[in-house]
Amino acid sequence: MDARRRNPYKLTDETPVYVISVAAQLSGLHPQTLRQYDRLGLVSPDRTAGRGRRYSARDIELLRQVQQLSQDEGINLAGIKRIIELENQVTALEARVAELTSALEGAAVAMRQREAQVHASYRRDLVPYQDVQQTSALVVWRPSGRRGGE
């Protein structure tokens, strides 16, 4: 569950608060450019019940990044879309790795605790340890002359 559902009054970078004219001004782009980016799926703001666009602070940063990649780096919009998709995928994978690492650490702690419990449960009084000395004694075995029935 995201932060908006837990507390609808708490503002985060993901909270959609800016109308398109304010988002355009903050990003330095024309509102029509923002509409085009939305149609292309580059920056997809949330929508109000009346279908009006609402941009978050994160959306504004993404708009600035798209503009920088397009104007300064000369990357076309299809390339920018792919870059954004890959960055989102990396972020999701990093979160998954962190989740799995945490689960692994928890499992390792549980395993060590269980191992300690098993070792603590050993009954040491049943099998006393005796140090066996190495000797050079030689034992010769000779079968007796009897065989089963003779």
Salt bridges, closest charged atoms under 4 A:
ASP2 OD2 - ARG4 NH2 3.16
GLU14 OE2 - ARG58 NE 3.53
ASP38 OD2 - ARG47 NH2 2.79
ASP38 OD2 - ARG53 NE 2.75
ASP46 OD2 - ARG4 NH1 2.69
GLU61 OE2 - ARG64 NH1 2.94
GLU85 OE1 - ARG82 NH1 3.53
GLU99 OE2 - ARG96 NH1 2.42
ASP125 OD2 - ARG123 NH2 3.21
